[in-house]
Amino acid sequence: MQDIEKALRELAKAIESNPTVDTVKITITLKKPKPRKAKPKENG
């Protein structure tokens, strides 16, 4: 997540110094980790 934050900060600096940029749209989609299958409880 820190890598994303760093990249966005660097991008913001680059955009601020470039007067020809009108709009910027960024989409970040994070995957949810796959749920681990629960182990069946042993009767004992």
SVG drawing of the C-alpha trace seen along z (x, -y; Angstrom):
<svg xmlns="http://www.w3.org/2000/svg" viewBox="-17 -25 25 64">
<polyline fill="none" stroke="black" stroke-width="0.4" points="0.0,0.0 2.9,-2.3 4.1,-1.8 0.8,-3.1 0.9,-6.1 4.4,-7.0 3.5,-6.6 0.5,-8.8 2.6,-11.5 5.2,-11.4 2.5,-11.5 0.9,-14.6 4.3,-16.4 4.7,-15.6 1.2,-16.8 1.5,-20.0 4.6,-21.0 3.0,-20.2 0.5,-23.0 -0.7,-21.0 -2.4,-18.3 -6.1,-19.0 -7.6,-16.1 -6.3,-12.8 -8.3,-9.8 -6.8,-6.9 -8.5,-3.7 -7.0,-1.3 -8.7,2.0 -7.4,4.2 -8.1,7.9 -9.6,9.4 -7.5,12.3 -9.2,15.6 -10.8,17.0 -9.1,20.0 -11.2,23.1 -12.0,23.9 -10.7,27.2 -13.5,29.5 -13.5,29.9 -12.4,33.3 -14.9,35.0 -13.1,36.3"/>
</svg>
